[in-house]
Amino acid sequence: MTHPELQAPHSRNRLTVVAMLVALAVVVAATGVHFAAVAASRRAQGPGELPARAAAARLAATLEPWNADLARRSRVLRQWELGKRMLDAGDYNGAVDELTQAYAGDVGNADLLALFKRAQEMQALATNRKAHLQHGHEGPGGTLRPQDIER
């Protein structure tokens, strides 16, 4: 039979080793998550299709939710992607709204600015045409009949 005082140092040593291994595993896992977030962030900022870049930005922001820069990039790319889809679908008003917010979050982005200007041009063309046609329907004193209203 062994004396309890002789077993205590071995148990404490094992406990210390286990605690150190757990701490090391946590550090390795956290480092791996950080490197995955950095890689996703680089994919979001690099070349490639907008949906893939937006997905990479969402992943980066999810992996490091405390990182304000990753959250901003994710939000900008989500709005940019939505604005582009809206514009492609003919919803220039919705596209201008989304792209206005996206550009405010990434001022100076030439590609985003080009899409934003295209959306504004489409909106201007559509609304100016409507206003011009509407004016042509006006009667004396600028009156309009219900059937003459441009929709």
N, C-alpha and C positions, 0 to 999 in steps of 0.2 A: 504494500500500500504506500502511495506517494503522499507526501506532505502537501497540503493545499498551498502553502506559501511558495513551494517550488513550481507549481503549475501556473501561477499567476503571470510571471513574466512571459511565458510562452503564449498564453492566451492574449495578453496585451500586444505582443508582437504580431500575432496573426491578425488581430483586430486592426492594428495600425496598417499592416500590409493591405488588408481588404479595403480599408478606407482610402488609402493612397491609390489603389487600383480603380476604385469607383471614381475618385476625383480625376484621375488621368483619363478615364473613359468619358467623363463629362466634358473635359477640356477638348479631347479629340473630336467628340461629336459636335461641340459648339464651333470648333474650327472648321470642320467639314461643312456645317450649315452656312457659316460665313463665306467660305470659298464658293459654295454653290450660289449664294446670293450675289456675290461679286461677278461670277460668270454670267448669271442671268441678266444682271444689270448691263454688262458689256454687250450682250446679245441685243438688249432692248435699245441701246444707243447706236449700234452698228448698222451696217447695210442690211437690207432684207425687206421682205414684205411686211406691211404694217400690221396685219393680224398676228404674225409670229413675234414681232417686236413687242406688241401690246401684251401678248401672253407671257413673254419673258419678263416684262416689267411687273406684271401681276405676281409672278412667281417670286421675283426678288423682294417685292414689298411684303409678300406673305412670309417669306423666310426671315426677314428682319423688320417686323412691324413697327419698331421704335425708330427706324431710320426715316426721317422726314424727307430726305432727297429721293429715296426710293418710292415713297408714297406719292410724292409730287410727280415723278416721272410716270408712275403707273396711272395716275389720274389724267395727266396730259395725253398719254397715248390712248387711253380709253376714250376720251373726248374726241381726239383726232380721228380715231377709227370710226366712231359713231358718226361724226360729222361727214366723213368721206362716204360712208354707207348711205346717209341721208341724201347727200348731194347726188350720188349715183342713182338713187331712187326718185330724184326730182323734187325732193323736199328742200329747196334752197333756203327757206326761212329757218327751218330746224338746223340745217347745216351751218348757217351763219351764226346762229346762237351757240351751238356746240363749239365751233371753231374759234369764236370770239373768246370763250372761256379757255380753250386749249392754248391759244396763242398768248393769252395773259399769263399763263403758267410757264411759257417757254419763249419769251420774246427774243427775237433774233434768229429763230429757226427758219432757214430759207425755204425748206420744203413745206413746212406747215404754213408759212406765210403765202406761198404760191397757191396752195389749195384754198386758203381763206380768201384771197383776192378773187380766185375763180368763182367761189360761191357768191361773193358780193357782186361780181359782174353778172352772174346768172340772175340773181335777185333783182338787180337794177334793170336788166333787160325785161324781165317778166313784169315787174311792177310799173315801169315806165310805159310799156306797151299798153297795159291795161288802162292806165290813166289817160293815155292818148286816145284810145278807143272810147273810153267813157266820155271824154270831152266831146267827141264827135256825135254822141247821142243826145246831148243837151238840147233842150228846146229853148224857147224865149225866156230870158232871165235866168238861164242856167237850170231850168226845171228838168226833171227826169220822170219818166213814167216807170212803174215797177218793171215792166218787161224790157226796158232799155238799160237796166243796171248790169254792168259787166261783172261776171262772176269768175 
